[in-house]
Amino acid sequence: MIYFDNSATTEIDESVLDSYLHVSRKHYGNPSSLHAFGEETANLLKQSRKQIASLLQVDEEEIFFTSGGTEGDNWAIKGTAIEKDTFGKHIISTTIEHPAVTKSLEQLEMTGWEVTYLSVDEDGQISLDDLKKAIRKDTVLVSIMAVNNEMGSLQPLDEIGDLLKAYPSIHFHVDAVQAIGKIDLSLAESRIDIAVFSGHKFHAPKGTGFIYLKKGRQLAPLMSGGGQESGKRSGTENVPGIVAMAKALRLLLEESTDKQAVVRSLKDELTSYLSGFNKVTVFTPAASAPHILCFGVRAIRGEIIVHALEKKGIIVSTTSACSSKRKTKASTVMDMGYSKNEAESAVRISLSHVNTLEEVHQFKAAFDDIYNQLKEIE
Ligand SMILES: Cc1ncc(COP(=O)(O)O)c(C=O)c1O
């Protein structure tokens, strides 16, 4: 099998799985327990937090473990809303966020919050001018993703951060789930207050994740209970998952510039190959993350291509995994100005550094066949 659906989830790294199993078997004490056995686990938790903080060049106290990207986005948005509702009830976001963001915002809208959704241009980017105009006295949160999961398009995070420096009380939340290891994120120097990460997108186990919360920023907890994670996220910690995630992050960020270059070269190869077909439209803009490539074959629904490739042992997806089983529009494609028909043709290839040029060649051979068959049916 050739796996080109790494933005949906990744294969767990073998050595990461070994760590997960080792901690599960040998260190199952509760880190909150008083006995030495629990303390051993607490130490593993501490070391993992330290390692993640040092890899991201932030402080340990700025890392809080979660169950993944969905929890992180919910927490960033609803936690800010609870924290700041006496100051204002207005949020700014974009039309192309992941459902973990949009559904959280919709829930707040049902309880009296107002949300301004910024649209994107043909490169999938918001306009700084629009953002500036949308800011109001009662704006408490700006929530903008780093890398779009359907298209790979990028947002101008540094420029947004510069603009928000004039509004220090506004929380700046960035969904960085598709960005880690793919683009450079310098959290400490940035204006970003909350960044959200998900382990299973970078070869760690599912059900793992963390948020970065800038020191001094307040975020109300959504999980109340025993007071774990400095009282901010209660619940017995998934220590095997956390240890494994810290290792996966270390592996991901080792020689990450080289890995990004490899992934970029595979994507460039695929882009120039697909651009050679007169019925193929490459939707992903040139300025995009190295691993995501969204394209469509004119008048052919995306799922036809997905299933045809699957028959040849190649796994890709329509748009995001969350929406691909529901018959929703490929929203980002339409938001970038393409038609509904074009959006329905969207297919997403998402790569990882574990993919190879040989796999790209096999994809090309398979796609040649499929394209020729489709031509015969016409
Ligand atoms: C941009 C983005 N945000 C959030 C999520 C949700 O992450 P998780 O699957 O860890 O809940 C995803 C998952 O696809 C994503 O791509």
The ligand as a Tripos MOL2 file, in Angstrom:
@<TRIPOS>MOLECULE
LIG
   16    16     1     0     0
SMALL
NO_CHARGES

@<TRIPOS>ATOM
      1 C1         -6.2490   21.7290   10.8730 C.3       1 LIG1
      2 C2         -6.8000   20.7000   11.7920 C.ar      1 LIG1
      3 N1         -7.2460   21.0670   13.0040 N.ar      1 LIG1
      4 C3         -7.7390   20.1800   13.8770 C.ar      1 LIG1
      5 C4         -7.8350   18.8480   13.5660 C.ar      1 LIG1
      6 C5         -8.3830   17.8730   14.5690 C.3       1 LIG1
      7 O1         -7.3420   17.1180   15.1320 O.3       1 LIG1
      8 P1         -7.5980   15.7120   15.8420 P.3       1 LIG1
      9 O2         -7.8370   14.7120   14.7750 O.co2     1 LIG1
     10 O3         -6.3320   15.4600   16.5980 O.co2     1 LIG1
     11 O4         -8.7540   15.8930   16.7620 O.co2     1 LIG1
     12 C6         -7.3840   18.4060   12.3130 C.ar      1 LIG1
     13 C7         -7.5260   16.9930   11.9080 C.2       1 LIG1
     14 O5         -7.5790   16.6680   10.7400 O.2       1 LIG1
     15 C8         -6.8530   19.3560   11.4090 C.ar      1 LIG1
     16 O6         -6.4150   18.9960   10.2100 O.3       1 LIG1
@<TRIPOS>BOND
     1     1     2 1
     2     2     3 ar
     3     2    15 ar
     4     3     4 ar
     5     4     5 ar
     6     5     6 1
     7     5    12 ar
     8     6     7 1
     9     7     8 1
    10     8     9 2
    11     8    10 1
    12     8    11 1
    13    12    13 1
    14    12    15 ar
    15    13    14 2
    16    15    16 1
@<TRIPOS>SUBSTRUCTURE
     1 LIG1         1 GROUP 0 **** ****
